[in-house]
Amino acid sequence: MRRTALVLGPLVVLLAGCGGGDQPGNPKVYDRIASLTDCAALQQEFDTAAASHDRAAAGSDQAEAATSYMEAADDRLKELNCY
């Protein structure tokens, strides 16, 4: 699957939460990613995070959270053999 930054979606919601634990960003986003079993929905999560990352200032909390969301989505895509 292509990983393009096509979906802008609810970026503000994704990045509005405060970090918890060792992962930056909103714990609910990680929970949502972990619960998904549909490859297309996971790809959309990745694409949304990638678009957010591209818009965030380098080194910012938003960029760090977006990178972490991308990694979580990618790990889940691999876990489900989506590619």
MDAnalysis code that builds the backbone (N, CA, C; Angstrom):
import MDAnalysis as mda
import numpy as np

u = mda.Universe.empty(249, n_residues=83, atom_resindex=np.repeat(np.arange(83), 3), trajectory=True)
u.add_TopologyAttr("name", ["N", "CA", "C"] * 83)
u.add_TopologyAttr("resid", np.arange(1, 84))
u.add_TopologyAttr("resname", ["MET", "ARG", "ARG", "THR", "ALA", "LEU", "VAL", "LEU", "GLY", "PRO", "LEU", "VAL", "VAL", "LEU", "LEU", "ALA", "GLY", "CYS", "GLY", "GLY", "GLY", "ASP", "GLN", "PRO", "GLY", "ASN", "PRO", "LYS", "VAL", "TYR", "ASP", "ARG", "ILE", "ALA", "SER", "LEU", "THR", "ASP", "CYS", "ALA", "ALA", "LEU", "GLN", "GLN", "GLU", "PHE", "ASP", "THR", "ALA", "ALA", "ALA", "SER", "HIS", "ASP", "ARG", "ALA", "ALA", "ALA", "GLY", "SER", "ASP", "GLN", "ALA", "GLU", "ALA", "ALA", "THR", "SER", "TYR", "MET", "GLU", "ALA", "ALA", "ASP", "ASP", "ARG", "LEU", "LYS", "GLU", "LEU", "ASN", "CYS", "TYR"])
u.atoms.positions = np.array([
    [0.833, -1.185, 0.000],
    [0.000, 0.000, 0.000],
    [0.874, 1.243, 0.000],
    [0.387, 2.242, -0.682],
    [1.114, 3.505, -0.698],
    [0.903, 4.252, 0.599],
    [1.919, 4.902, 1.017],
    [1.818, 5.730, 2.219],
    [1.905, 7.180, 1.808],
    [0.831, 7.711, 1.378],
    [0.815, 9.107, 0.983],
    [0.008, 9.905, 1.979],
    [0.349, 11.145, 2.070],
    [-0.326, 12.027, 3.027],
    [-1.574, 12.610, 2.385],
    [-2.575, 11.772, 2.185],
    [-3.795, 12.199, 1.523],
    [-4.891, 12.593, 2.492],
    [-4.897, 12.001, 3.638],
    [-6.003, 12.213, 4.563],
    [-5.597, 13.208, 5.629],
    [-6.272, 14.328, 5.644],
    [-5.968, 15.329, 6.660],
    [-6.787, 15.106, 7.908],
    [-8.000, 14.593, 7.749],
    [-8.828, 14.143, 8.859],
    [-8.774, 14.986, 10.117],
    [-9.061, 14.360, 11.221],
    [-9.149, 15.074, 12.499],
    [-7.782, 15.224, 13.162],
    [-6.881, 15.934, 12.485],
    [-5.525, 16.077, 13.009],
    [-5.483, 16.775, 14.349],
    [-6.302, 17.782, 14.500],
    [-6.291, 18.512, 15.766],
    [-6.660, 17.576, 16.905],
    [-7.643, 16.715, 16.669],
    [-8.057, 15.768, 17.698],
    [-6.930, 14.804, 18.001],
    [-6.254, 14.335, 16.978],
    [-5.154, 13.395, 17.181],
    [-4.034, 13.985, 18.022],
    [-3.781, 15.256, 17.796],
    [-2.621, 15.862, 18.444],
    [-2.968, 16.705, 19.668],
    [-4.239, 16.817, 19.979],
    [-4.645, 17.680, 21.089],
    [-4.350, 17.069, 22.449],
    [-4.327, 15.751, 22.518],
    [-4.136, 15.100, 23.813],
    [-2.723, 15.231, 24.332],
    [-2.601, 15.106, 25.606],
    [-1.291, 15.141, 26.242],
    [-0.736, 13.732, 26.305],
    [0.555, 13.627, 26.355],
    [1.192, 12.323, 26.406],
    [0.956, 11.620, 27.716],
    [1.050, 10.311, 27.661],
    [0.927, 9.514, 28.859],
    [1.876, 8.346, 28.735],
    [2.505, 7.962, 29.781],
    [3.439, 6.855, 29.721],
    [4.659, 7.218, 28.898],
    [5.145, 6.223, 28.163],
    [6.353, 6.424, 27.370],
    [6.076, 6.943, 25.969],
    [4.819, 6.948, 25.564],
    [4.485, 7.354, 24.208],
    [3.982, 8.789, 24.188],
    [4.489, 9.576, 23.236],
    [4.008, 10.951, 23.122],
    [2.616, 10.983, 22.506],
    [1.872, 12.010, 22.811],
    [0.558, 12.171, 22.205],
    [-0.559, 11.625, 23.066],
    [-1.658, 11.300, 22.417],
    [-2.889, 10.904, 23.084],
    [-2.993, 9.385, 23.193],
    [-3.093, 8.845, 24.395],
    [-3.202, 7.394, 24.568],
    [-4.402, 6.789, 23.838],
    [-5.470, 7.565, 23.657],
    [-6.647, 7.058, 22.958],
    [-6.343, 6.750, 21.494],
    [-5.423, 7.490, 20.911],
    [-5.041, 7.227, 19.518],
    [-4.351, 5.869, 19.431],
    [-3.453, 5.593, 20.371],
    [-2.768, 4.291, 20.379],
    [-3.768, 3.155, 20.598],
    [-4.742, 3.374, 21.479],
    [-5.770, 2.362, 21.720],
    [-6.581, 2.105, 20.452],
    [-6.931, 3.183, 19.758],
    [-7.699, 3.041, 18.525],
    [-6.903, 2.268, 17.479],
    [-5.638, 2.618, 17.313],
    [-4.789, 1.927, 16.344],
    [-4.687, 0.450, 16.700],
    [-4.470, 0.152, 17.961],
    [-4.316, -1.241, 18.396],
    [-5.593, -2.047, 18.196],
    [-6.745, -1.383, 18.227],
    [-8.010, -2.107, 18.093],
    [-8.413, -2.350, 16.638],
    [-7.788, -1.640, 15.715],
    [-8.171, -1.781, 14.306],
    [-7.698, -3.105, 13.723],
    [-8.551, -3.691, 12.897],
    [-8.197, -4.926, 12.202],
    [-8.325, -4.769, 10.689],
    [-8.801, -3.629, 10.244],
    [-8.973, -3.351, 8.827],
    [-7.738, -2.628, 8.286],
    [-7.125, -3.219, 7.279],
    [-5.891, -2.646, 6.727],
    [-6.101, -1.242, 6.168],
    [-7.227, -1.009, 5.514],
    [-7.490, 0.314, 4.945],
    [-7.635, 1.364, 6.045],
    [-8.295, 1.006, 7.131],
    [-8.452, 1.939, 8.249],
    [-7.101, 2.225, 8.900],
    [-6.283, 1.224, 9.015],
    [-4.938, 1.436, 9.577],
    [-4.094, 2.307, 8.651],
    [-4.215, 2.086, 7.356],
    [-3.480, 2.920, 6.401],
    [-3.928, 4.366, 6.513],
    [-5.218, 4.580, 6.734],
    [-5.731, 5.934, 6.906],
    [-5.141, 6.572, 8.168],
    [-5.030, 5.807, 9.246],
    [-4.397, 6.329, 10.471],
    [-2.948, 6.742, 10.182],
    [-2.235, 5.888, 9.456],
    [-0.844, 6.204, 9.105],
    [-0.793, 7.483, 8.274],
    [-1.653, 7.565, 7.250],
    [-1.645, 8.721, 6.354],
    [-1.988, 10.011, 7.084],
    [-2.925, 9.939, 8.007],
    [-3.302, 11.109, 8.799],
    [-2.121, 11.581, 9.642],
    [-1.449, 10.638, 10.274],
    [-0.281, 10.987, 11.087],
    [0.848, 11.540, 10.229],
    [1.027, 10.976, 9.032],
    [2.084, 11.450, 8.132],
    [1.808, 12.893, 7.694],
    [0.555, 13.196, 7.382],
    [0.199, 14.559, 6.983],
    [0.439, 15.528, 8.133],
    [0.096, 15.110, 9.329],
    [0.318, 15.949, 10.504],
    [1.808, 16.175, 10.727],
    [2.567, 15.114, 10.566],
    [4.017, 15.214, 10.737],
    [4.610, 16.205, 9.741],
    [4.134, 16.142, 8.509],
    [4.654, 17.035, 7.471],
    [4.369, 18.497, 7.771],
    [3.271, 18.770, 8.473],
    [2.895, 20.149, 8.795],
    [3.500, 20.640, 10.100],
    [3.889, 19.750, 10.968],
    [4.397, 20.145, 12.288],
    [5.826, 20.667, 12.183],
    [6.164, 21.548, 13.094],
    [7.530, 22.058, 13.157],
    [8.462, 20.936, 13.605],
    [9.586, 20.839, 12.935],
    [10.567, 19.806, 13.273],
    [10.935, 19.894, 14.749],
    [10.938, 18.743, 15.409],
    [11.320, 18.682, 16.811],
    [10.215, 19.058, 17.778],
    [9.050, 19.432, 17.266],
    [7.953, 19.828, 18.149],
    [7.282, 18.598, 18.753],
    [6.501, 18.842, 19.794],
    [5.735, 17.754, 20.404],
    [4.776, 17.132, 19.392],
    [4.189, 17.969, 18.529],
    [3.263, 17.472, 17.524],
    [3.965, 16.551, 16.534],
    [5.162, 16.913, 16.115],
    [5.914, 16.080, 15.187],
    [6.305, 14.764, 15.853],
    [6.692, 14.828, 17.102],
    [7.069, 13.620, 17.838],
    [5.872, 12.681, 17.996],
    [4.718, 13.231, 18.332],
    [3.517, 12.417, 18.476],
    [3.124, 11.806, 17.136],
    [3.158, 12.599, 16.083],
    [2.787, 12.097, 14.759],
    [3.714, 10.956, 14.327],
    [4.998, 11.103, 14.577],
    [5.945, 10.032, 14.244],
    [5.604, 8.768, 15.016],
    [5.278, 8.922, 16.278],
    [4.935, 7.770, 17.102],
    [3.641, 7.108, 16.640],
    [2.654, 7.913, 16.226],
    [1.416, 7.351, 15.678],
    [1.706, 6.582, 14.390],
    [2.572, 7.146, 13.552],
    [2.948, 6.468, 12.308],
    [3.595, 5.122, 12.616],
    [4.479, 5.098, 13.579],
    [5.150, 3.850, 13.956],
    [4.152, 2.832, 14.496],
    [3.217, 3.286, 15.320],
    [2.211, 2.376, 15.876],
    [1.340, 1.794, 14.765],
    [0.921, 2.631, 13.832],
    [0.100, 2.153, 12.718],
    [0.893, 1.196, 11.837],
    [2.144, 1.524, 11.566],
    [2.986, 0.655, 10.747],
    [3.199, -0.697, 11.418],
    [3.458, -0.678, 12.710],
    [3.628, -1.940, 13.446],
    [2.366, -2.791, 13.371],
    [1.204, -2.146, 13.507],
    [-0.062, -2.879, 13.448],
    [-0.319, -3.404, 12.030],
    [0.012, -2.617, 11.015],
    [-0.122, -3.073, 9.630],
    [0.722, -4.329, 9.395],
    [1.935, -4.321, 9.914],
    [2.816, -5.484, 9.772],
    [2.253, -6.687, 10.537],
    [1.766, -6.414, 11.751],
    [1.226, -7.482, 12.602],
    [0.064, -8.198, 11.911],
    [-0.737, -7.434, 11.161],
    [-1.900, -8.000, 10.478],
    [-1.575, -8.467, 9.055],
    [-0.299, -8.424, 8.686],
    [0.137, -8.828, 7.339],
    [-0.586, -8.034, 6.249],
    [-0.730, -6.736, 6.456],
    [-1.386, -5.890, 5.474],
    [-0.492, -5.631, 4.259],
    [0.796, -5.839, 4.410],
    [1.723, -5.717, 3.284],
    [2.931, -6.572, 3.526],
])
